[in-house]
Amino acid sequence: MATRKTKESKPVLAICYDFDKTLSPDDMQAQGYIQEVYKGDVKAFWNESNAMAEKNEMDSNLAYMYKMVQEAHGRIVFTKQALEEYGAKVTLYPGVEEWFERIKKYGEENGVIVEHYIISSGLKEMIEGTSVAKAGSFERIYASSFMFDDRGVAVWPAQAINYTNKTQFLFRIGKGVLDVNDSGVNDYFAPEDIRVPFRNIVYIGDSATDIPCMKLVNANGGHSIGVYDNNTLDKSKVYKMLQDNRIKYFTPADYTEDSEIDRLVKAIIIRTASNEVLENIHYSCKKEQKQKDIQRSSDENKRKRFDLIIALDGSKSFETTHLIMSDLLAIESWEEEEIEMLLDIAIRNHPVRYLLNDLDVKSFYRNIIKQLPSSTEKSQKVESFFSEE
């Protein structure tokens, strides 16, 4: 089983990013690969890819992956290394290079563990080739990827991530079940055991493909942020997402220090630290209340058992003894002291002793004798009555 992350002593804030047009101004395929391999314009590549998907009722991500392999045939050896080299050429928005470490450090200074995750429909291999990925900025990169043969050549899609299945990775991150093949993501976790509750998840994206993740995070008390290009300043998408309650905030895609998103995420970190203090107090109160309920239930059960012992001891008729016995049989476990009292009753109470070989009475006494850690003088005496059948 893959190693899982467990709950930390400090709160964890998971910041999840789309990649294309969120951390980078354009689709990663359009920043070198299409121009060099496809030998056509970017728009034509995507038009052909989308037409192929529509014609074949095909996932659009599988379509572009197939087209990348198809166009590379006879032109380049389509390897993981080649994809990483194209990834190294991907342009990043201002401040992205320094952003991840700076935000992690700010979290440390304020008692919050900050982790960065990529959840993208782009190519994992290209993202892994970027300078920020090589610097170890990301806890995990969830993105579409290829399977490679023993020569490193792409032969088949290994993972295709589209806008709907992106949401599964939020649950993986929340539960610390990060491996894509670990079915433990479906296990139940009590709210207080969730490593990264949704209130501590930030999702940063730019378009409609991010809406399922944004909606899920937003609806569960987390923080969804829409970013827009800081050159064109076109806010039409983020306006629509805010109007539809998909996001809580929007900012330009400028990740430099003291930018809007820098101040916003730092404010979220401060709020996370405060929230977790309150949540810990809440769960502490819940734990105490639960323990009190258990104690109350235990006290009530003990009182019920004692009342039945008193009733059995006072029984003066066979009919009453059988009625009490039905209630005694409904109780599964007894304390050792209570068993000794019940055995004493069987020895000296005439109706009980007389009925010891009746099915219900014998069944009850045999059951409680089994619960004793060892045989006692009274238990042996009662068992001797059984042999007198």
N, C-alpha and C positions, 0 to 999 in steps of 0.2 A: 504493500500500500504506500502511496506517495506521502511524503511528509506534509503534515498540515500545520497551519499557523494557529496558535492558541491565544486566548485572551491575555492581554498584557496588563501590567500593573498601572500603566498610564493609558489614557484614551488614545485611540488610533483614528486619525482622519485620513480617509482614502480619497485622493483626488484622481478622478478618472477622466481621460481625455480622448476625444476623437483625434484623428491626426490631420488628414487633409482639410485645409481651410480653417483649421482650429489652431494647430501649431505651425502649419506651413501654408503659404498663400495659395497653393494650387494642388491639384491631384498629383501624387508622387510620380505616377506613370508619365505625366506630361512634363516632367522636369529632366528630360534626357532620353529615356527609353523610347518614347513614341517618335521623337525627332530622329534618333539614330537608327532605330530598327524598323519602324513602320514606314519611314520615309514619306509620311503624309502629314496633314495637319491634325492637330489634336482633336478638333471637333469631329472630323471624319472618322477617326478611330472610335470615339465613343458612340457615334451614330451607328456604325457598323456593328459594334459590340451589342448595343441595345436592340438593334434589329434582329440579330442572331438569337438573343434571349427571348424576344417576343415570338419569333417564328417557331422556336423549339420548346416553348413553354419552359424556359430555362431560368434558373436563378441568375440575376444580372452579374453577380460577382463571379460565378462559375464561367459565365460567358466571357468576361474580360480576361480571366485567367487563361481560358482556352485560346483566346485570340492572341494573347501575349506569346504563348508557346508557338502558335501557328505562324505568327509573323517573324519569330526569331529563327524558324527553321531555314537552314541554308545561309543564314546571315551571321548569326553568332551561336556559340555553344551556350545554351540557356541554363546556366548553373547558379547555384546559391551564391557563389563568389561574385558572379556578374551582377546579380540582383543587389547584393550588398554594395557593390561599387556604384551602381546607379543611385542607391540610397544615400551614399556619401555626398552626392551632388545636390540633394534636395535642399532647397532654401527654407530657412526657418524665419518665423516672425521676429521682430526686434525683442531682444531680452530673453528669448527661449533658452539660449545656451547657458545662461547663469541662473535661470528661474528655479529649477528643481532643487538645486543644492541650497539656494538662498531660502526658499520656503521651508525646506526640511530643518534648516538651522533655526529659523524663526519659531518653528514648532517646538524644537528642543528647548529653546529659551523660555517657552511658555508652558512646559509640561505636557506637550502633545506630540505623539509620534506621527509624523506625516509620511505617507507612502504614495507614490505616483504609479498609476496604471494606465496603459493604453488599451482602449477598446475600439478597434477600427476595422472598417471594411477594406482598408488598404492592405498592402502586402507586408507580412511580418518580416520577410527577409530584407526588404528595402528599409523598413523602419530600423531593423537591427544594424543596418549600415550607416545610419545617421550618427553624427558626432555625439549627440545627447545619449543615444542608446549605448554606444561604445563606452561612454563615461559611467555607465551603470546607474543612470537616472531612474530607471523603471523597475518596480518590484516584479511586474509581469507585463508582457506584451501579448494581448489577445488580438489577433488579426488573421486575415485570410493567409493561407500558407500552402506551399507545395510539398509533396513527397519527392525525395531525391534518390536516385540510384547510387550504387557504390562509387560512381565517378562524379557524383555531385550534380548530375543533370536532372532537371525537373521532369517528372514522368506522370504525375497525377496530383490533383488537389488533395491536400491533407486536411484542410480546414477552410470552410467558406463562411465568413461572418457577414450577415446582412443586418438590416436595421431591426428586425424582430428578434433574432436570436442573440443580439447583443446583451439583452437584459439578463440572460443566465449568468453572465460573468459578474454582475453586481451581487447576485446571491452567493457566488463562489467567494468573492472578496469579503462579503459580510461574514460568512461562516469560516473563513480561513481555509476553505477547501479549494485550493488554487489549480490543481492539476485537472486538465480538461477531461480526463478519463476517470476521474474519481467520482463514483456515484453517491458518495457521502453528501454531496450538495443537496440531496433530497431528504436527508435525515432531519428530524425535528430537533431544534435547539430552543431551549427556554430563552425568553428575551434577555435575561441577565447574563446568559452565556454567549450571546452573539459577539464575535470579536469586533466587528465594525457595524454597529447598527446603522440603519439608513439615515438617521439624523446626523451621522458622522461621515456621510458620503457626499462628495462634491462631484457633479458631472459637468464637464465643460465641452460644448459642441457648437456647431454653427448652422445646422440645417435640419430639414424634415427627417433625415435618416437618423437623427439623434433623439427624435421625439419620444419613442417608447422608453428609452433610458431616462430622459429628462422627466417624463411624466411619472415614472415609477419612483424616482428619487424625490421629486417634488411632493407627491402624494403621501410619502411616508416621513416627511419632516426633514428631508435632506436639502441640499442646496444645488440647484441647477442654474448654470450660467450660460447665456448665449453670447458668442463673440462675433464681431463683424470686422471686415477688413478696414484697417486704420488708414488705408490710402484712398479707397473709394468712399468710405464713410456711409455705405449703403446699409441702412438699418431696417429695411423692409421686412427681412426674415425675422429678426429679433422682435420687432414690434408685433408681428403676427403670433410668434411663440408666447410672448408675454400676455397678449390679449386672450389667448387660448389656455392660459394657466399652465403652459409647458415649462416655463422658466420663472425664476424669481428675480433674476438680475440680468442685465446685459452690459457689456463693456467692449471697447475696441480690443483687437487682438495685439495688444502691446504689452509685453511681459517684462518691460524694464522696471527697475526699482522705482517705487513711488508712483507707478502708473495706476490707473483705475482698478485694474484687476489685481494688482499687487496689494493695494490697500483693502480691497474687498476680501480677498482670500485671507489676509492677515486678520481682518475683523472676524472672519469665520473661525479661525484658529482660536482667537480669544474667547469667542462665544462657546466653542467646543469645550475648552477647559472649564468654563463656568458651568455649562450644562451637565458635564460629567460629575461634578461635585454634587449637584442636585440629584442626578440620577442615582448615584451611589447611596445618598441619604434615603432616597425613595426605596431602593431595593433592600436596604438595611431594615427599613420599617416593615416592608413586605415580609422579609425573612422572620422578623420578630413576631409579626402577626400570625404567620403560618405555624411557627413553633408553638404559639399560644393556642392555636386551634387544635394542634396535635395533642397538646397537654390537656386541653379541655375535653377532647374526645376520649383520651385515655382515662381521665378522672371519671367521666360519665360511664364508661364501660366498666371501670372498677366498681363503681357504686352499683351498677346493674348486677354485676356478678355477686357482690356481697348481699344484695337484697334477695337474690335467688337462693343463696346458701341459707340465709335466715328462714326463707319460706320452706325450703326442703327440711330443715331441722325441725320446723314447727308442724310439718305435715303429720296428720293423724289418721289418714285414710289412704287406701290404695288408689282411689280415683284422683285425689289431689296430688299424690306423688307422681302419677303418670302425667298429669297436666304440667306440673313443674318440670318434669324431666324433658318434655318437648322443648321448653325454653332453654334448659341447660345444654341440650344437644346442639342448639343453634350457635353456641359460643365455641370458637375453635381452639382458643388457648387460655390457659389458666396459670396463675403464679403458683409457685411451690407451696407457699403457706396456705393458699386457698384449697389446693388439692388435699393437703393434710386435713383440713377442716371437713371437706366432703367425705373423705375416707372415714373419719371419726363418726360422721353421721351414719354412714352405711353400717358401721359396727354396732352402734347403740340404739338407732332409731328403728323400731320394730317394723313399720310398713316398708321402709326402704330396704332393710335387711331381708325381709320376706320376699321382696320383688327383685332381688339381685340377679336372679336367673331369667327374668323376663327380658325379652330382646332389647327393648329400648334402654332399660336400666343397666344391663350388662354391657351394652355397647358404649354407654357413657363412661362407666367406670373403667373399662379396659382402655379407653382413649386417654383418660386423664392419668392413669397409671403409667402409660407410655411416655407421658410428658415429664415424668420425674427424672432427674439426672441419675438416680440410682434407687434400687429397691429399698423400701423402709418397712418397719415392723407393721405399720398399719396397712400398707399396700399388700404385704404378704398375707395378712389376716383376711383382707377382702378377697384376694385371689383364692384363698382356701375355701371360701364360701362358694365360689364358682364350681369347684370340683365336687360339690355336694349335689350336683344336678341328678 
